[in-house]
Amino acid sequence: MGEALLSRLIAQKIYQPSEVIVSEPQQQRQAFLEQQYGVQVTSNNCFVASNTAVLLLAVKPQVFDALTQELAVVATLAGESPPLIISILAGVGLSKLEAAFPKLPVIRAMPNTPATVGAGITAISSGSHTLDSHKEIAQQMFSAVGAVVEVAETLMDAVTGLSGSGPAYVAMMVEALSDGGVAVGLPRAIAMQLALQTVGGTVQLLQSGMHPAELKDRVTSPGGTTIAGIAELEHAGFRSALIKAVQAAAKRSQELGNSS
Ligand SMILES: NC(=O)c1ccc[n+]([C@@H]2O[C@H](COP(=O)([O-])OP(=O)(O)OC[C@H]3O[C@@H](n4cnc5c(N)ncnc54)[C@H](OP(=O)(O)O)[C@@H]3O)[C@@H](O)[C@H]2O)c1
């Protein structure tokens, strides 16, 4: 996810390569990142933290405690020229971030997997020392990998249940549609192409502003094929299953956050 952001921030000229320092522990990856993006690469997290206006944390949540111990020096920068801390670590809340970086401006962000192809959506929440100018920086940064919404932190588990876990639900739907196509005689490759393009095209149509119910009604003629399919979906509890999936994932996100 860190590299997805890096590549698009550079490609879209939101930052010049000379403005970015990346910390990467593996030597081989260091050489790759340096060559690929023209940025300065180090394995010294403190060096990054002490020399940047924005510090983006993109490590696995399990590494957070060790990382913050390493970055204790940054916490002493409050009052001088404190960096804005932006974290994409799932399950690490603002209270934990603010405890690790007292009095510093902190933003918690939750991107999703389609961000890696520039089609993600990121929800951001701000800490108590965060100014509008800091939020603008985060909004600009995550707009490089898709859409951005601002939510109260209390809604981050809900965001995780919908847009965080949602790509898996959609992937399952595409796979199942393709299986359905094969079941009625289509070759797998064509079934997959039809399924993917149908989902992608429908999303584009809905993004033009049409309500999902209107689209469904428009393609459902009396006694026709689509209503026969819809009746099966309703019988199997399709919509209810998706609602419950979002609820279950949000609940699990809350449980994992509480136990971390
Ligand atoms: N992937 C997603 O769709 C997604 C969505 C939302 C949020 N997130 C969050 O994004 C974070 C990163 O996830 P990811 O999937 O991108 O994981 P990842 O591919 O494992 O990336 C983590 C990166 O951190 C580096 N790293 C490990 N220890 C480090 C240290 N002490 N100092 C500096 N860098 C260190 C790793 O380097 P090496 O691998 O070279 O050791 C790796 O490049 C996680 O906290 C996750 O919760 C991810």
The ligand as an ORCA input file, in Angstrom:
! r2SCAN-3c Opt
* xyz 0 1
  N      -3.176     -3.678      1.701
  C      -4.339     -3.054      1.875
  O      -5.288     -3.152      1.089
  C      -4.531     -2.173      3.086
  C      -5.733     -1.480      3.255
  C      -5.896     -0.644      4.373
  C      -4.885     -0.524      5.284
  N      -3.734     -1.225      5.115
  C      -2.685     -1.090      6.125
  O      -1.482     -0.729      5.477
  C      -0.396     -1.224      6.231
  C       0.571     -1.903      5.287
  O      -0.088     -2.989      4.690
  P       0.514     -3.694      3.404
  O      -0.492     -4.674      2.951
  O       1.001     -2.652      2.445
  O       1.773     -4.445      4.085
  P       3.213     -4.786      3.498
  O       3.128     -5.051      2.033
  O       3.829     -5.837      4.394
  O       4.016     -3.419      3.670
  C       4.632     -3.065      4.867
  C       5.966     -2.412      4.512
  O       6.608     -1.984      5.735
  C       7.986     -2.348      5.672
  N       8.514     -2.457      7.040
  C       8.460     -3.518      7.887
  N       9.049     -3.212      9.060
  C       9.491     -1.929      8.956
  C      10.168     -1.035      9.828
  N      10.510     -1.385     11.074
  N      10.438      0.197      9.388
  C      10.091      0.593      8.143
  N       9.435     -0.198      7.266
  C       9.137     -1.435      7.675
  C       7.963     -3.667      4.929
  O       9.235     -3.929      4.393
  P       9.677     -5.427      3.948
  O       8.457     -6.163      3.515
  O      10.647     -5.176      2.860
  O      10.281     -6.031      5.169
  C       6.937     -3.384      3.822
  O       7.530     -2.708      2.745
  C      -0.960     -2.183      7.286
  O      -0.908     -1.575      8.554
  C      -2.387     -2.395      6.862
  O      -3.239     -2.533      7.979
  C      -3.520     -2.033      4.036
*
